[in-house]
Amino acid sequence: MKEDNKKKKYEFGQKNSDGWMKWGDGIFKHPDKKLYDVRVYRRIKVDADKPPKQFFKRARNITSESLAIKKRQELLEELARLAQKYEGKDLSWEDALNEYSRNLERKYEDKRITFSTMDTAIKTLEKHTKHWNKKWLSDFTSEMIEAFIGSEQLQKEIESPTRANLLKFIRGVFKLMVHKGRMKHNPAMGIYVRGRKKRAYPIVMKHNEIVSLINYTKGVNPQWAEVYTVAYLTGARSGELYSLKWENVDWDNKTIHITHSYDWKTEIHQEMTKGKKDRTVPINSALLKCLMELRGKYGDFVLPRIRDWKNGRAAEILRAHQKAIGIRQTKFHGIRGTFITNLLLQNVPVIKVQAIVGHDDLKTTLMYVGMLAEETRGATEGLSLEEVASVVNIKDVKKSS
């Protein structure tokens, strides 16, 4: 190591062997020019059987004092990451991902997330980030992650919504590592998926269309008519409907408690809905009549055990029924959307609708408000800019009489 690179104590204004003046901690100023030299040191235990080794970082010819201070901090952080790597605090991406996966598995066991949420996160990360497996966490930078998320290769492989989910999962790995003290900050924060398309409104049926659907299926497949009826009158998700039991029906208070959801991947009735919390749906007269007709018909369950439903073909069967009667074709979830839009059209407050359907985020419910344009077209025709007659004061009417 050169003499001028050895760690030597200098006082403020004192010149080093190059003639540069000490200007601050690790910062030296050129005697004649407005240039700065930054030098930082750190002793790091590289080998357990040997004394710590001194590492040195330097940046030359910095053009301002503020930049020199910023550069010194960057170099210190580089040495800190190096220390983490050598002293056993650093992990490879592969090891970090394994820790993250175990953390998700514990959340699933504690019923804080669904199997689908856990499975999707782990598989997405394993598929798209395996080229990072041998990279140290301390080597990751925001620029590197942003370049990966915005790369042409990744854009060819997956659509922007999937890239957004991938970024969310990557951010989750780093968040866990920060929480465990393995990293100082999350390098995936402040990064967004560029070119993300505006979220499209889901396709839903109008009230008359779903009534036609139910009447049609009563003739061709009565069991599906029962499913569609309860789906429309409760706004429940497909998995919630498949798990619905008579023990969830409160006849006295005329409510249904949504507490379970069927997971199509694991084929298990989970004690948790997608919104991660139980909710209550009121029973109106139409639903009460339907439930009375279904009572005891399918054992402990409210609705029939249709093979195609259990096998995940509900959307396919629904579209075939819709096509047969010439109405708009939707996903099975579209029935839930019809329930939501019709509640909103009946002026049910948005907060109440959110509570009934179990949306975690009010924005999700508000999205359906934006879908009502077709139903509310012409509602403002009564407004004009013409003057109206003076309003008669009721007191004047009483006086004149």
DOKOLVEX-944820 format. One record per residue (C-alpha): residue in one letter; x, y, z. Coordinates in steps of 0.02 Angstrom, whole numbers, always signed. Last residue first. Layout:
<rs>
<res = A | X = X | Y = Y | Z = Z> $
...
</rs>
This chain:
<rs>
<res = S | X = -5210 | Y = +1722 | Z = +134> $
<res = S | X = -5086 | Y = +1853 | Z = +78> $
<res = K | X = -4987 | Y = +1837 | Z = +240> $
<res = K | X = -4976 | Y = +1645 | Z = +228> $
<res = V | X = -4912 | Y = +1653 | Z = +49> $
<res = D | X = -4781 | Y = +1783 | Z = +98> $
<res = K | X = -4719 | Y = +1667 | Z = +236> $
<res = I | X = -4701 | Y = +1522 | Z = +111> $
<res = N | X = -4580 | Y = +1624 | Z = +7> $
<res = V | X = -4610 | Y = +1593 | Z = -178> $
<res = V | X = -4454 | Y = +1542 | Z = -272> $
<res = S | X = -4423 | Y = +1656 | Z = -418> $
<res = A | X = -4448 | Y = +1574 | Z = -588> $
<res = V | X = -4297 | Y = +1487 | Z = -663> $
<res = E | X = -4164 | Y = +1561 | Z = -773> $
<res = E | X = -4095 | Y = +1451 | Z = -911> $
<res = L | X = -3926 | Y = +1365 | Z = -890> $
<res = S | X = -3998 | Y = +1188 | Z = -894> $
<res = L | X = -4008 | Y = +1027 | Z = -792> $
<res = G | X = -4147 | Y = +903 | Z = -829> $
<res = E | X = -4036 | Y = +806 | Z = -949> $
<res = T | X = -3921 | Y = +758 | Z = -805> $
<res = A | X = -3981 | Y = +577 | Z = -786> $
<res = G | X = -3965 | Y = +547 | Z = -972> $
<res = R | X = -3836 | Y = +407 | Z = -954> $
<res = T | X = -3840 | Y = +337 | Z = -777> $
<res = E | X = -3836 | Y = +152 | Z = -822> $
<res = E | X = -3702 | Y = +173 | Z = -954> $
<res = A | X = -3593 | Y = +280 | Z = -841> $
<res = L | X = -3606 | Y = +157 | Z = -695> $
<res = M | X = -3434 | Y = +83 | Z = -719> $
<res = G | X = -3346 | Y = +223 | Z = -626> $
<res = V | X = -3441 | Y = +176 | Z = -468> $
<res = Y | X = -3374 | Y = -1 | Z = -492> $
<res = M | X = -3197 | Y = +64 | Z = -469> $
<res = L | X = -3255 | Y = +142 | Z = -305> $
<res = T | X = -3270 | Y = -33 | Z = -231> $
<res = T | X = -3089 | Y = -73 | Z = -272> $
<res = K | X = -3033 | Y = +99 | Z = -212> $
<res = L | X = -3112 | Y = +60 | Z = -42> $
<res = D | X = -2973 | Y = -66 | Z = -13> $
<res = D | X = -3000 | Y = -227 | Z = +83> $
<res = H | X = -3159 | Y = -267 | Z = -14> $
<res = G | X = -3273 | Y = -380 | Z = +87> $
<res = V | X = -3430 | Y = -381 | Z = -20> $
<res = I | X = -3547 | Y = -322 | Z = +118> $
<res = A | X = -3422 | Y = -202 | Z = +198> $
<res = Q | X = -3377 | Y = -119 | Z = +33> $
<res = V | X = -3561 | Y = -100 | Z = -11> $
<res = K | X = -3592 | Y = -16 | Z = +157> $
<res = I | X = -3448 | Y = +105 | Z = +127> $
<res = V | X = -3514 | Y = +143 | Z = -49> $
<res = P | X = -3683 | Y = +196 | Z = +19> $
<res = V | X = -3831 | Y = +100 | Z = -57> $
<res = N | X = -3902 | Y = +216 | Z = -189> $
<res = Q | X = -4000 | Y = +80 | Z = -281> $
<res = L | X = -3878 | Y = +101 | Z = -426> $
<res = L | X = -3737 | Y = +63 | Z = -303> $
<res = L | X = -3821 | Y = -99 | Z = -252> $
<res = N | X = -3843 | Y = -142 | Z = -436> $
<res = T | X = -3660 | Y = -111 | Z = -473> $
<res = I | X = -3604 | Y = -226 | Z = -330> $
<res = F | X = -3718 | Y = -372 | Z = -374> $
<res = T | X = -3669 | Y = -360 | Z = -557> $
<res = G | X = -3486 | Y = -364 | Z = -507> $
<res = R | X = -3517 | Y = -522 | Z = -406> $
<res = I | X = -3595 | Y = -601 | Z = -560> $
<res = G | X = -3440 | Y = -544 | Z = -658> $
<res = H | X = -3333 | Y = -653 | Z = -544> $
<res = F | X = -3398 | Y = -801 | Z = -645> $
<res = K | X = -3311 | Y = -720 | Z = -793> $
<res = T | X = -3419 | Y = -629 | Z = -918> $
<res = Q | X = -3511 | Y = -652 | Z = -1083> $
<res = R | X = -3638 | Y = -520 | Z = -1133> $
<res = I | X = -3811 | Y = -591 | Z = -1172> $
<res = G | X = -3862 | Y = -694 | Z = -1322> $
<res = I | X = -3963 | Y = -833 | Z = -1239> $
<res = A | X = -3844 | Y = -977 | Z = -1283> $
<res = K | X = -3692 | Y = -866 | Z = -1265> $
<res = Q | X = -3732 | Y = -831 | Z = -1084> $
<res = H | X = -3752 | Y = -1017 | Z = -1046> $
<res = A | X = -3587 | Y = -1059 | Z = -1131> $
<res = R | X = -3504 | Y = -914 | Z = -1040> $
<res = L | X = -3563 | Y = -983 | Z = -873> $
<res = I | X = -3498 | Y = -1158 | Z = -910> $
<res = E | X = -3325 | Y = -1091 | Z = -950> $
<res = A | X = -3324 | Y = -979 | Z = -797> $
<res = A | X = -3373 | Y = -1123 | Z = -682> $
<res = R | X = -3244 | Y = -1243 | Z = -754> $
<res = G | X = -3133 | Y = -1254 | Z = -600> $
<res = N | X = -3147 | Y = -1440 | Z = -568> $
<res = K | X = -3261 | Y = -1411 | Z = -417> $
<res = W | X = -3382 | Y = -1315 | Z = -527> $
<res = D | X = -3377 | Y = -1445 | Z = -664> $
<res = R | X = -3417 | Y = -1581 | Z = -536> $
<res = I | X = -3567 | Y = -1488 | Z = -462> $
<res = R | X = -3579 | Y = -1510 | Z = -273> $
<res = P | X = -3746 | Y = -1419 | Z = -254> $
<res = L | X = -3765 | Y = -1264 | Z = -144> $
<res = V | X = -3805 | Y = -1237 | Z = +40> $
<res = F | X = -3686 | Y = -1369 | Z = +105> $
<res = D | X = -3719 | Y = -1478 | Z = +256> $
<res = G | X = -3829 | Y = -1597 | Z = +156> $
<res = Y | X = -3870 | Y = -1541 | Z = -20> $
<res = K | X = -4060 | Y = -1518 | Z = -13> $
<res = G | X = -4068 | Y = -1477 | Z = +173> $
<res = R | X = -4137 | Y = -1302 | Z = +140> $
<res = L | X = -4128 | Y = -1260 | Z = -46> $
<res = E | X = -4309 | Y = -1202 | Z = -65> $
<res = M | X = -4298 | Y = -1101 | Z = +97> $
<res = L | X = -4134 | Y = -1027 | Z = +35> $
<res = C | X = -4214 | Y = -965 | Z = -126> $
<res = K | X = -4360 | Y = -884 | Z = -32> $
<res = L | X = -4239 | Y = -800 | Z = +87> $
<res = L | X = -4133 | Y = -738 | Z = -59> $
<res = A | X = -4285 | Y = -654 | Z = -138> $
<res = S | X = -4342 | Y = -580 | Z = +29> $
<res = N | X = -4172 | Y = -506 | Z = +70> $
<res = I | X = -4036 | Y = -594 | Z = +170> $
<res = P | X = -3900 | Y = -475 | Z = +232> $
<res = V | X = -3717 | Y = -523 | Z = +201> $
<res = T | X = -3596 | Y = -533 | Z = +347> $
<res = R | X = -3406 | Y = -534 | Z = +341> $
<res = D | X = -3258 | Y = -639 | Z = +396> $
<res = K | X = -3082 | Y = -575 | Z = +367> $
<res = K | X = -2932 | Y = -612 | Z = +257> $
<res = G | X = -3009 | Y = -521 | Z = +107> $
<res = K | X = -2988 | Y = -680 | Z = +5> $
<res = T | X = -3089 | Y = -776 | Z = +135> $
<res = M | X = -3014 | Y = -875 | Z = +277> $
<res = E | X = -3053 | Y = -1039 | Z = +364> $
<res = Q | X = -2998 | Y = -1134 | Z = +209> $
<res = H | X = -3103 | Y = -1268 | Z = +124> $
<res = I | X = -2965 | Y = -1370 | Z = +41> $
<res = E | X = -2947 | Y = -1425 | Z = -140> $
<res = T | X = -2763 | Y = -1369 | Z = -134> $
<res = K | X = -2769 | Y = -1276 | Z = -300> $
<res = W | X = -2957 | Y = -1235 | Z = -301> $
<res = D | X = -2951 | Y = -1157 | Z = -128> $
<res = Y | X = -3129 | Y = -1157 | Z = -59> $
<res = S | X = -3169 | Y = -1007 | Z = +50> $
<res = H | X = -3233 | Y = -999 | Z = +228> $
<res = T | X = -3311 | Y = -870 | Z = +345> $
<res = I | X = -3450 | Y = -782 | Z = +249> $
<res = H | X = -3588 | Y = -761 | Z = +379> $
<res = I | X = -3761 | Y = -754 | Z = +301> $
<res = T | X = -3893 | Y = -641 | Z = +379> $
<res = K | X = -4079 | Y = -644 | Z = +415> $
<res = N | X = -4060 | Y = -609 | Z = +601> $
<res = D | X = -4163 | Y = -761 | Z = +654> $
<res = W | X = -4114 | Y = -868 | Z = +504> $
<res = D | X = -3927 | Y = -850 | Z = +532> $
<res = V | X = -3850 | Y = -949 | Z = +388> $
<res = N | X = -3668 | Y = -999 | Z = +412> $
<res = E | X = -3716 | Y = -1166 | Z = +491> $
<res = W | X = -3805 | Y = -1203 | Z = +328> $
<res = K | X = -3638 | Y = -1213 | Z = +239> $
<res = L | X = -3553 | Y = -1103 | Z = +109> $
<res = S | X = -3388 | Y = -1176 | Z = +48> $
<res = Y | X = -3434 | Y = -1175 | Z = -138> $
<res = L | X = -3507 | Y = -1000 | Z = -118> $
<res = E | X = -3347 | Y = -934 | Z = -40> $
<res = G | X = -3241 | Y = -1010 | Z = -179> $
<res = S | X = -3350 | Y = -929 | Z = -312> $
<res = R | X = -3349 | Y = -757 | Z = -230> $
<res = A | X = -3502 | Y = -692 | Z = -139> $
<res = G | X = -3612 | Y = -552 | Z = -206> $
<res = T | X = -3753 | Y = -621 | Z = -99> $
<res = L | X = -3907 | Y = -610 | Z = -214> $
<res = Y | X = -3809 | Y = -637 | Z = -374> $
<res = A | X = -3709 | Y = -787 | Z = -313> $
<res = V | X = -3865 | Y = -863 | Z = -231> $
<res = T | X = -3959 | Y = -855 | Z = -396> $
<res = Y | X = -3811 | Y = -910 | Z = -504> $
<res = V | X = -3782 | Y = -1065 | Z = -396> $
<res = E | X = -3966 | Y = -1114 | Z = -397> $
<res = A | X = -3976 | Y = -1090 | Z = -586> $
<res = W | X = -3821 | Y = -1200 | Z = -601> $
<res = Q | X = -3917 | Y = -1337 | Z = -512> $
<res = P | X = -4070 | Y = -1314 | Z = -624> $
<res = N | X = -3975 | Y = -1356 | Z = -784> $
<res = V | X = -4073 | Y = -1332 | Z = -946> $
<res = G | X = -4240 | Y = -1259 | Z = -887> $
<res = K | X = -4185 | Y = -1168 | Z = -730> $
<res = T | X = -4034 | Y = -1116 | Z = -834> $
<res = Y | X = -4141 | Y = -1002 | Z = -942> $
<res = N | X = -4229 | Y = -916 | Z = -795> $
<res = I | X = -4062 | Y = -885 | Z = -708> $
<res = L | X = -3982 | Y = -813 | Z = -865> $
<res = S | X = -4133 | Y = -703 | Z = -902> $
<res = V | X = -4125 | Y = -633 | Z = -725> $
<res = I | X = -3939 | Y = -607 | Z = -751> $
<res = E | X = -3972 | Y = -507 | Z = -909> $
<res = N | X = -4112 | Y = -403 | Z = -832> $
<res = H | X = -3996 | Y = -347 | Z = -691> $
<res = K | X = -3856 | Y = -296 | Z = -810> $
<res = M | X = -3707 | Y = -410 | Z = -830> $
<res = V | X = -3528 | Y = -370 | Z = -785> $
<res = I | X = -3366 | Y = -348 | Z = -883> $
<res = P | X = -3223 | Y = -292 | Z = -773> $
<res = Y | X = -3163 | Y = -112 | Z = -797> $
<res = A | X = -2989 | Y = -100 | Z = -868> $
<res = R | X = -2844 | Y = -43 | Z = -761> $
<res = K | X = -2742 | Y = +83 | Z = -857> $
<res = K | X = -2595 | Y = -2 | Z = -940> $
<res = R | X = -2427 | Y = -6 | Z = -857> $
<res = G | X = -2299 | Y = +78 | Z = -967> $
<res = R | X = -2170 | Y = +87 | Z = -829> $
<res = V | X = -2174 | Y = -30 | Z = -680> $
<res = Y | X = -2123 | Y = +70 | Z = -527> $
<res = I | X = -1969 | Y = +86 | Z = -420> $
<res = G | X = -1967 | Y = +196 | Z = -264> $
<res = M | X = -1921 | Y = +52 | Z = -149> $
<res = A | X = -1829 | Y = -96 | Z = -225> $
<res = P | X = -1663 | Y = -54 | Z = -141> $
<res = N | X = -1737 | Y = -83 | Z = +34> $
<res = H | X = -1623 | Y = -7 | Z = +165> $
<res = K | X = -1494 | Y = -56 | Z = +295> $
<res = M | X = -1486 | Y = -241 | Z = +250> $
<res = R | X = -1465 | Y = -399 | Z = +353> $
<res = G | X = -1553 | Y = -326 | Z = +504> $
<res = K | X = -1697 | Y = -451 | Z = +504> $
<res = H | X = -1822 | Y = -313 | Z = +459> $
<res = V | X = -1708 | Y = -256 | Z = +317> $
<res = M | X = -1703 | Y = -435 | Z = +252> $
<res = L | X = -1892 | Y = -449 | Z = +263> $
<res = K | X = -1913 | Y = -287 | Z = +164> $
<res = F | X = -1788 | Y = -351 | Z = +36> $
<res = V | X = -1892 | Y = -506 | Z = +3> $
<res = G | X = -2055 | Y = -405 | Z = -1> $
<res = R | X = -1985 | Y = -283 | Z = -129> $
<res = I | X = -1948 | Y = -432 | Z = -241> $
<res = F | X = -2129 | Y = -490 | Z = -217> $
<res = K | X = -2198 | Y = -318 | Z = -263> $
<res = L | X = -2083 | Y = -309 | Z = -414> $
<res = L | X = -2148 | Y = -478 | Z = -473> $
<res = N | X = -2326 | Y = -416 | Z = -448> $
<res = A | X = -2292 | Y = -262 | Z = -556> $
<res = R | X = -2209 | Y = -373 | Z = -686> $
<res = T | X = -2367 | Y = -480 | Z = -687> $
<res = P | X = -2474 | Y = -325 | Z = -717> $
<res = S | X = -2350 | Y = -267 | Z = -853> $
<res = E | X = -2362 | Y = -426 | Z = -957> $
<res = I | X = -2230 | Y = -563 | Z = -948> $
<res = E | X = -2091 | Y = -638 | Z = -1055> $
<res = K | X = -2069 | Y = -502 | Z = -1185> $
<res = Q | X = -2067 | Y = -366 | Z = -1052> $
<res = L | X = -1937 | Y = -468 | Z = -958> $
<res = Q | X = -1822 | Y = -470 | Z = -1109> $
<res = E | X = -1850 | Y = -286 | Z = -1147> $
<res = S | X = -1788 | Y = -239 | Z = -974> $
<res = G | X = -1894 | Y = -125 | Z = -864> $
<res = I | X = -1897 | Y = -238 | Z = -711> $
<res = F | X = -1713 | Y = -282 | Z = -734> $
<res = A | X = -1656 | Y = -102 | Z = -758> $
<res = E | X = -1757 | Y = -49 | Z = -605> $
<res = I | X = -1674 | Y = -186 | Z = -501> $
<res = M | X = -1499 | Y = -135 | Z = -557> $
<res = E | X = -1531 | Y = +51 | Z = -530> $
<res = S | X = -1600 | Y = +19 | Z = -355> $
<res = T | X = -1440 | Y = -70 | Z = -309> $
<res = F | X = -1404 | Y = -251 | Z = -260> $
<res = D | X = -1225 | Y = -298 | Z = -216> $
<res = S | X = -1257 | Y = -305 | Z = -28> $
<res = L | X = -1385 | Y = -442 | Z = -56> $
<res = W | X = -1248 | Y = -551 | Z = -129> $
<res = K | X = -1279 | Y = -625 | Z = -303> $
<res = K | X = -1274 | Y = -815 | Z = -319> $
<res = N | X = -1462 | Y = -835 | Z = -349> $
<res = W | X = -1486 | Y = -680 | Z = -457> $
<res = H | X = -1510 | Y = -776 | Z = -620> $
<res = K | X = -1651 | Y = -870 | Z = -530> $
<res = T | X = -1753 | Y = -709 | Z = -525> $
<res = H | X = -1895 | Y = -745 | Z = -647> $
<res = K | X = -1950 | Y = -922 | Z = -608> $
<res = E | X = -1909 | Y = -932 | Z = -423> $
<res = L | X = -1989 | Y = -763 | Z = -390> $
<res = T | X = -2150 | Y = -806 | Z = -481> $
<res = K | X = -2159 | Y = -978 | Z = -399> $
<res = I | X = -2138 | Y = -909 | Z = -223> $
<res = A | X = -2262 | Y = -766 | Z = -243> $
<res = T | X = -2396 | Y = -871 | Z = -330> $
<res = D | X = -2386 | Y = -1013 | Z = -203> $
<res = M | X = -2402 | Y = -899 | Z = -52> $
<res = T | X = -2551 | Y = -802 | Z = -121> $
<res = S | X = -2635 | Y = -963 | Z = -182> $
<res = F | X = -2611 | Y = -1048 | Z = -13> $
<res = T | X = -2704 | Y = -904 | Z = +68> $
<res = I | X = -2627 | Y = -778 | Z = +188> $
<res = R | X = -2641 | Y = -748 | Z = +376> $
<res = K | X = -2699 | Y = -926 | Z = +410> $
<res = D | X = -2557 | Y = -958 | Z = +535> $
<res = E | X = -2496 | Y = -1099 | Z = +422> $
<res = Y | X = -2502 | Y = -979 | Z = +274> $
<res = K | X = -2403 | Y = -848 | Z = +369> $
<res = R | X = -2275 | Y = -981 | Z = +416> $
<res = E | X = -2261 | Y = -1032 | Z = +233> $
<res = L | X = -2236 | Y = -850 | Z = +184> $
<res = N | X = -2090 | Y = -836 | Z = +307> $
<res = R | X = -2016 | Y = -997 | Z = +242> $
<res = S | X = -2023 | Y = -926 | Z = +65> $
<res = Y | X = -1939 | Y = -764 | Z = +121> $
<res = E | X = -1799 | Y = -862 | Z = +205> $
<res = N | X = -1775 | Y = -965 | Z = +46> $
<res = L | X = -1773 | Y = -805 | Z = -57> $
<res = A | X = -1638 | Y = -732 | Z = +56> $
<res = D | X = -1533 | Y = -890 | Z = +34> $
<res = E | X = -1550 | Y = -882 | Z = -156> $
<res = W | X = -1516 | Y = -694 | Z = -157> $
<res = S | X = -1352 | Y = -730 | Z = -67> $
<res = L | X = -1339 | Y = -675 | Z = +112> $
<res = D | X = -1240 | Y = -545 | Z = +209> $
<res = K | X = -1218 | Y = -547 | Z = +397> $
<res = G | X = -1072 | Y = -670 | Z = +395> $
<res = E | X = -927 | Y = -554 | Z = +432> $
<res = Y | X = -860 | Y = -553 | Z = +255> $
<res = K | X = -1020 | Y = -501 | Z = +167> $
<res = Q | X = -1079 | Y = -382 | Z = +302> $
<res = A | X = -908 | Y = -298 | Z = +303> $
<res = L | X = -915 | Y = -273 | Z = +115> $
<res = R | X = -1088 | Y = -195 | Z = +134> $
<res = A | X = -1017 | Y = -76 | Z = +264> $
<res = L | X = -869 | Y = -37 | Z = +150> $
<res = E | X = -988 | Y = +11 | Z = +10> $
<res = E | X = -1090 | Y = +113 | Z = +134> $
<res = L | X = -934 | Y = +209 | Z = +184> $
<res = L | X = -898 | Y = +242 | Z = +0> $
<res = E | X = -1072 | Y = +311 | Z = -28> $
<res = Q | X = -1058 | Y = +422 | Z = +127> $
<res = R | X = -892 | Y = +491 | Z = +65> $
<res = K | X = -970 | Y = +526 | Z = -105> $
<res = K | X = -1109 | Y = +630 | Z = -26> $
<res = I | X = -983 | Y = +733 | Z = +73> $
<res = A | X = -876 | Y = +757 | Z = -84> $
<res = L | X = -1030 | Y = +808 | Z = -184> $
<res = S | X = -1070 | Y = +940 | Z = -53> $
<res = E | X = -889 | Y = +1002 | Z = -56> $
<res = S | X = -888 | Y = +1024 | Z = -243> $
<res = T | X = -794 | Y = +961 | Z = -398> $
<res = I | X = -736 | Y = +789 | Z = -338> $
<res = N | X = -561 | Y = +759 | Z = -408> $
<res = R | X = -528 | Y = +587 | Z = -336> $
<res = A | X = -632 | Y = +451 | Z = -251> $
<res = R | X = -549 | Y = +327 | Z = -131> $
<res = K | X = -590 | Y = +167 | Z = -40> $
<res = F | X = -474 | Y = +73 | Z = +80> $
<res = F | X = -494 | Y = -93 | Z = +169> $
<res = Q | X = -396 | Y = -138 | Z = +327> $
<res = K | X = -390 | Y = -323 | Z = +368> $
<res = P | X = -447 | Y = -389 | Z = +536> $
<res = P | X = -324 | Y = -507 | Z = +623> $
<res = K | X = -318 | Y = -689 | Z = +563> $
<res = D | X = -402 | Y = -851 | Z = +614> $
<res = A | X = -580 | Y = -792 | Z = +579> $
<res = D | X = -527 | Y = -730 | Z = +407> $
<res = V | X = -599 | Y = -573 | Z = +327> $
<res = K | X = -629 | Y = -473 | Z = +486> $
<res = I | X = -646 | Y = -298 | Z = +418> $
<res = R | X = -554 | Y = -138 | Z = +465> $
<res = R | X = -628 | Y = +12 | Z = +377> $
<res = Y | X = -554 | Y = +158 | Z = +283> $
<res = V | X = -617 | Y = +309 | Z = +186> $
<res = R | X = -532 | Y = +433 | Z = +69> $
<res = V | X = -614 | Y = +575 | Z = -28> $
<res = D | X = -513 | Y = +701 | Z = -131> $
<res = Y | X = -587 | Y = +871 | Z = -167> $
<res = L | X = -565 | Y = +999 | Z = -305> $
<res = K | X = -590 | Y = +1186 | Z = -304> $
<res = K | X = -413 | Y = +1220 | Z = -359> $
<res = D | X = -263 | Y = +1294 | Z = -268> $
<res = P | X = -229 | Y = +1191 | Z = -111> $
<res = H | X = -335 | Y = +1043 | Z = -169> $
<res = K | X = -457 | Y = +995 | Z = -31> $
<res = F | X = -455 | Y = +834 | Z = +73> $
<res = I | X = -606 | Y = +738 | Z = +139> $
<res = G | X = -602 | Y = +583 | Z = +253> $
<res = D | X = -679 | Y = +678 | Z = +398> $
<res = G | X = -666 | Y = +860 | Z = +347> $
<res = W | X = -557 | Y = +981 | Z = +248> $
<res = K | X = -381 | Y = +909 | Z = +273> $
<res = M | X = -274 | Y = +1003 | Z = +147> $
<res = W | X = -199 | Y = +923 | Z = -9> $
<res = G | X = -8 | Y = +935 | Z = -28> $
<res = D | X = +9 | Y = +756 | Z = -89> $
<res = S | X = +93 | Y = +700 | Z = +74> $
<res = N | X = -53 | Y = +770 | Z = +174> $
<res = K | X = -79 | Y = +951 | Z = +216> $
<res = Q | X = -152 | Y = +1011 | Z = +381> $
<res = G | X = -303 | Y = +1125 | Z = +367> $
<res = F | X = -407 | Y = +1021 | Z = +491> $
<res = E | X = -291 | Y = +899 | Z = +582> $
<res = Y | X = -225 | Y = +743 | Z = +500> $
<res = K | X = -223 | Y = +567 | Z = +572> $
<res = K | X = -142 | Y = +438 | Z = +459> $
<res = K | X = -226 | Y = +291 | Z = +378> $
<res = K | X = -103 | Y = +233 | Z = +248> $
<res = N | X = -148 | Y = +279 | Z = +70> $
<res = D | X = -16 | Y = +418 | Z = +58> $
<res = E | X = +122 | Y = +291 | Z = +96> $
<res = K | X = +68 | Y = +173 | Z = -44> $
<res = M | X = +0 | Y = +0 | Z = +0> $
</rs>
